[in-house]
Amino acid sequence: MKDTMEKPRTAVVDVLPLTAAGNGLNLWGHVTPHALADVLGPGYFDACQEANGGGLYRHDRIVCTASAETDSPEHATLVVVDADGGVRVEIFKEAGRGRKTAG
């Protein structure tokens, strides 16, 4: 059986610039009723590639609240890992900076 369900996508107006650093790293905000798994899916941000004053670029960050209309919203900071030919994002994970202790 063919899957006729459209995958969730965001509209350009739903991804808003929070800061434009001018150094190649921009911060965006996105609140959506879609689940985080959908937000991380292929093509979700493609409409935003060349929009909102320049669009999404590699290394940009997106502060996201997914499943926003539920009792259990999902919060994540995303990083744009590719914006050529389509936008691909992943959850941003910062390297730990554990302090060494004397042993």
N, C-alpha and C positions, 0 to 999 in steps of 0.2 A: 504494500500500500504506500502510495506516495505521500510524503509529509507536506501538507499544504499550509501549515502554520508558519507565519512570518516570525522570524527571530526578533526579539526586542532590539530596538535601536534607539538612540537618543536623538533629540532634535538639537539643532544649533543653539537655540535660545535657552536650552537647559544646562549648558556648560558655560559658566560665567568667569571672566578673568578676575582673580583676586589681587594679583600683583603682576607687574611686568618689570622684571629686574633689569632688562637691557643688556644682560650678560649671557643670554641664551638659555636662561632657566626661568620659566613662567609658572605661576601657581594658579590653578583653576579650582572652582568649586562646582560640585554636582550633587544634587539631591534628586532621587528618583524612586518611583514605586517598584522598579525592577529589582530582582534579586542580584546580589553581588556576582553570582556565577554567570548571570546574563551580561552584566557590565564587563566582565573579564572575557567574554566571548568574542570571536572574530567579527569584525565589522561594526561593533556597537558604537564606536566613536567616529566612524568614517565620515559622517556628515560634518564633523568639526575640524576636518583636516585643514581646510583653508577658509576659516570663518573667525568671527569674533576678533577682528583686528590682527589677523596673522595666522590663526589656527594653532593646532597642537603640533609641537615639534618634539623630536627625540630629547629625552631627559626632563621634559616638563613634568610637573607633579599635579595630581588631581586629588583634592580632598573630597572624598565621596561618602555620602550617606545613602546606602541602598536599602531596599525594602522599607522605605521611609514611612509608608502608610500602614505599617503593621505594628504590633506590640513589641517586636524584636528587630529594630532596625540594625543594619550591618554598617559598621564604620571602617573605612580603610583609606590609606593614602596610596595612590597608584602612581606609577611612573610610566611614562610613554617610552617604550623600548624600540618602537619602529613607527615611522610616520611616512614612509615612502611607499606609495601604492596602496595604502590603507593604514589605519591606526591600530597598533597593538599595544596593550597595556598589561602590566603585571602589578601585583601588590609590592609596594616598596618595602624593602627590608634593609634597615641600616645595620652595618657591621657593628657588633658589640665592642664596647670599649671598657672591658673589665679592668679594674685596677689590680695590679700585681701586689700581692702581700708578701711580706718577709716570711720565709719558710724556715 
